[in-house]
Amino acid sequence: MAGEAQCLSYAGCNFLRQRLVLATLSGRPLKIRKIRAKEEDPGLRDFEASFIRLIDKVTNGSRIEINQTGTTLYYQPGLLYGGSLEHDCSPSRGIGYYLESLLCLAPFMKHPLKIVLRGVTNDQVDPSVDVLKATALPLLKKFGIDGENLEIKINRRGMPPKGGGEILFACPVRKVLQPIQFTDPGKIKRIRGTAYSVRVSPQMANRMVESARGILNKFLPDIYIYTDHMKGVNSGKSPGFGMCLTAETINGTILSAELASNPQGQGAPVLPEELGQNCAKLLLEEIFRGGCVDSTNQSLALLLMTLGQRDVSKVLLGPLSPYTIEFLRHLRSFFQIMFKIETKTPEEEHVGGEKVLMTCVGIGFSNLSKTIR
């Protein structure tokens, strides 16, 4: 069989999402063995099984085979179909875990994707829905994916452990992507943020805002942090609070930081003042690391550059995260594409930490399933 020859084989449960997303886009079958084979509880976890079901929903004709113990997964991708869907995410991971991958796949569907995801909107592990809304959507627009249908809307917030949040994600389809030259982040002009609280006193949000402003006001006058207190059914099933901050530059770069309180019954309680201060410090650290794309969205930017037209794309990033480094290896396996990586020392750039200039020529990926009108 021709398909068997190109089947990629991996071992272990790490980077499962990256592999499934890239297999779907490249159309190459995939086999993953030894998924937690030596643990007491072997095989796929519930959040991974939920992710595989989500991939099955957005595609048409995918073949997924999992052995009885859940330690081996065979995936033969179908066509990306899209349409209006609903999915209940596993509460053990945030909605961001699923949404990050949907952001990679959504522009290449046959029908525009409109999906309602339910679960945990803000937790300490995955990027929250607020951060993806503030940073990933402007990034998609740079590649020419925009329109009124591009939106992330938070209907209900849900905090761990029980979740209960709900969001709507809609994205238009595109036949081809524009190449980008995004090498000058520019100076920070304003900071925006959201302090949210659910099933706790609304005063918590104000206390976080006050302490964060105490740090950030020393650097910048234009700071506005909204407070978002959801009540009743919109507040999910567990109490909690947290904060997301974004810094925007004159050239449209958006850098973000976020923190959430410990889940109910886990760890020591956090004071809102401490959380606000720490979140402000995290934002300043992200600004120091710099680059034109913040560390959460590095892999999304690199994927969209890879899939662009046969033209040169350049983007300046801060230090690469371990997740991004593994993503670059996977891009080479699935698409045979290599990036030119140049390091820029702080002296050359006069600001912040070390930067990396990533350059590649797109593979000219075209959305075959999109009907030409």
N, C-alpha and C positions, 0 to 999 in steps of 0.2 A: 504493500500500500504506500502511496506517495506521502500520505499524511504522517505515517509512522516514522518515516525517515527524518522528518523535521521536528519531531516531538522533542521538546526540551525537558530535561529531567533535573530535579532538584531534591535535596534532602533537608528535612527540618521544617519547623513552623515559622521561622523568621521571614519577614517581608512577604507574607502570603498575599496581602492586598496588591503590592506592586506587581507581583508575578501574574496574578489573575487579570489585572487591568491591562498590562502590556500584552498578555496573550490575547485578550479580547480585541485590542486595537490592531495587533499585527496578524491576527487570524491563525496563530501557530498553536497547535495543541501542546498540552503541558502535563507533566506527571510529577507529583510531589510525594516523596516517600518518607518514611521514618518520622512522621509528625508526632513529636513527644513520645517516641516509641519506648523510652526507658523510664518514663515517669509512672508513678502509681496509678494515675488516672490518664491513660494514653489517649491519643487521637485529638480530633478537633474540639475546640471549646465552643460553647453555645454562641458567642459573639461571632466566631469565624463561620459557623454553620449559617447564622443569620445573614452574614455578608455574602456567602455563596448563594443563598436563596435570592438575595437582592440582585446579584449579577444575573441569575436565571430569569428574574422578572423583566429586567431591562433589555435582555437579548431574546432572539427568536431562533430556536433550533440548536441551542447549546446542549452538549452532552456532558453530563457530570456523573462520574462513577466514584463512589467512596466505599472502601472495604468495610467489613463488619466492625472492626475495632476503631475505624476512623483514622488509621495511621497512614493510609495511602489515598491520594486524590488524583483522579484523572479528569482533565477538563479539555473538551474540544469546543472552542468558541463558536457561537452562532453569529448572526447579524445583530447589530445594535438596533433595537426597534423603538424604544421610548414610549411616548403616549402618556396618558393619565394613569398614575399608579399610586398605591399606598403600601407602606411597609412598616411593620413594628420592629424596631431595632432592639437588640438585647440590652437590658439595663446595665449589664456589667461593663459596657463601654459607652462613651458619649456618641451622640448623633454625628459629631465631627468625624469620627472614625469612618462612617459610611459616606458622609457628604464629601470628604476629601477625594474619594475615588470617583464619586458621581461627577464632580467638577471636571475630572479628566476625561470622562466618557461622554458627558451630555452633549457637547457640540457636534458629535459625530453620529447622532441617532438618525433614524429614518424619519420619525415624527418628533416635533419638539417635546422635550421631557417636562412633565408637570407631576411632581411626586410629593406626597405627604409622608413625612417620616415622624414616627412617634418614639419617645424614649427619653434619655437624659440629655438636656440641651447644654448644660455647663458642668464639667467635672474637672478633676485635677490632672487627668491623663491626656486626653485628646484636645485638639483645638476646639474652642467653643464655637457655637453657631454665630455668636456676635463677631468674633474675630474673623471668621471666614467671610462673613457678610461685608466687613469693613475692608478686608485686604484682598481676598481672592476675586471678588467681582470686578473691582477696578483693573486687576491684572488681566482678566479675560477680555475686558474692553480694549486693552492695548493690542491684543491680537485680532481685533476686529469682531469679537463675539459680543455684540451688544444689541440693544433694542428694548422695547418696553417689557418684553417677556422675561428679561433676565432679572430674577429677583430671589431673595431669600427672606421669608417673612416668618417671624416668630409668633405663633398663635398662643402657645402656652409655654411656660418655662417648667423644666423638670430637673430637680437636683438628685444626685445619687443618695441612697441606694435604690429608691423605688422608681425614680423617673416620673413619668406622667406628662412630659413636655410634648409639644407638637410643632413642627415647622413645615412650611411649604417652600419647595425649591422648584423654580421654573427656569428653563434655559432654551434659547432658540437654537436651531441647527445651522451649521455653516458648511459650505462645500470645501472651501480652502481657508487657510489661516494666513494672516499677514506676517511677514518677517518683522522683527523689531530691532532697533538699535537703542539700547537703554543703558547708557554707561555713566550718566551724570546724575547722582541722586539729588543734588541741590540742597539748599539749606532748609532747616525745619521752619515752617511758618506758623503752624498751629497744632494744638493737641486737643483731641476730642475723646470722650469716653462714656461708658455706661456703668453705673453702679447699680446692681440689681439685688433685690432681696425677696425671698418667697417664704411664707409661713414663719416670718420672724418680724420684730418691730420695724416699721418703715424708717425709724430713726437710724437703723444700722447703715443704710445707704448714705445718709447725710454725713455720718461720722467717717465713713470711708473717703467720701469726696473731700472733706475738710483736711484729712491727714495727707491725702495725695497732693492736694493743691499746695499744702505747706512746703512740699519739696519742689514741685514743678514750677511754682511761681517765681522761684529764684532765677529761672532760666528764660522764661517766656511769659508775656502778658496774655496772649490769646489762648486761654484754656477754658473749655466748657465741658463739664461732665454731667451728663443727664442722670437722674435717678429714676429707676424703673422698679416700681413695687407692684407685683401682680397679686390680685386677691382671688379668693374663692377657687372656682374650678380651674382658673388659668394658672394657679400657682403650683400645680403638680402635686406630688404625694409626699415629698420630704422637705423639711426646712433647710435653709441655707442662704448664703449670700456670697457675692463676689464682685469682681470688677474687671473691665476690659478697657485698655487705653490704646489709642492710636495716635501716632505723630505723622503729620502730613507735610511734605516738602513743597517748595515752589515748583518743582518739576513733576509733581504727581506721584512721588514715591510714598508708600504708606507702610510704616513700621508699627508693629503691635506688641503688646504684652498683656498678660492676663493672670489672674489668680482667683481661686475659689476656696471657700471655707471647707474644712474637713467634713466628710459625710457624717450624718447622724450616727452616733454610737461608735465612731472610729477616730482614734487619735484625740489629742487634747483640743479643747475649744479654742478658737482663734479670736482675738479681739479685732473688731473692724478697723480700729486705728492702725494696728500693726499691718493688717492686710493691705490697707490703702497705701501705707508707706512703702511696703515691699513691692507692690505693683508698680509704683512710680519709679522705684530703683531699677526694677526689671526693664521698664521702658527705656530708661537712660542707658542701660547696658546694651539693649537692642540697637539704640541709636549709635552707640559707640562702635558696635560691630558693623553697623551700616550696610552699605550695598543698596541696590535699587529694589530688591525684593526681600522681605523679611524671612527669617529662617523657617517659618511654618510653610511658606509657599515656594521654597526653592525648587522642589521636585516638579511642582505644577508648571513653573516657568520653563524648566529644562525640557519637559515633555512637549509643551506647546511649541518651543523652538524646534525640536526634533521633527515635529509633524508639519512644520511650516512649508512654504513653497521652496523650490530649489534656489534659495538665496541665502546670503549670510545674515545670521542673527547674532547679536552680541548683547550680553547682559552682565552687569557688574554685581557680584554677590559678596556678602560678608563671608566669614569662615564657613566652609561647608559642614553641614551636620552629618553625623554617621549615616543617617537615613538617606541623605542625598548622595553620599559617596556610593552606597550600595545601589541606589537608583541608577547612577551613571553606568555601573557594571551591567545592570539589567538592560539598559537601553542598548548597550553594545551587543548583548546576546540576542535580543529580540529584533532590533532594527539595524544591526551592524553599523552603528553610527558612533563616532568618537568626537569628543569635544576638545578644542584647543583650550588649555587652561594656563592662564598667565597670572602669576601672583603680583599684586601691587603692594609695596611696603607702605607703612604709614607716612614715611617721608615724601614719597611721590604724591600721595593723595592729600597730604597735610591734615588729614582728619582721622580720628578713630583707630580701629584695629586694622589688621591685615585684610586686604580685599582680594577677590579672585575675579578675573575677567574671563567669562566663558564665551567661546565663539564656536558656532557650528553652522553647517550648511543643511537646511531642512531636506527631508526625504521626498518632499512634494506629495505628502499624503493627501488623498482626495476622498471625500465622503461619498463612497460609491452607492450607499443605500438612499441618499437624498434624491428624491425625484426632481428632475429639472423642469421647472415650470416655464 
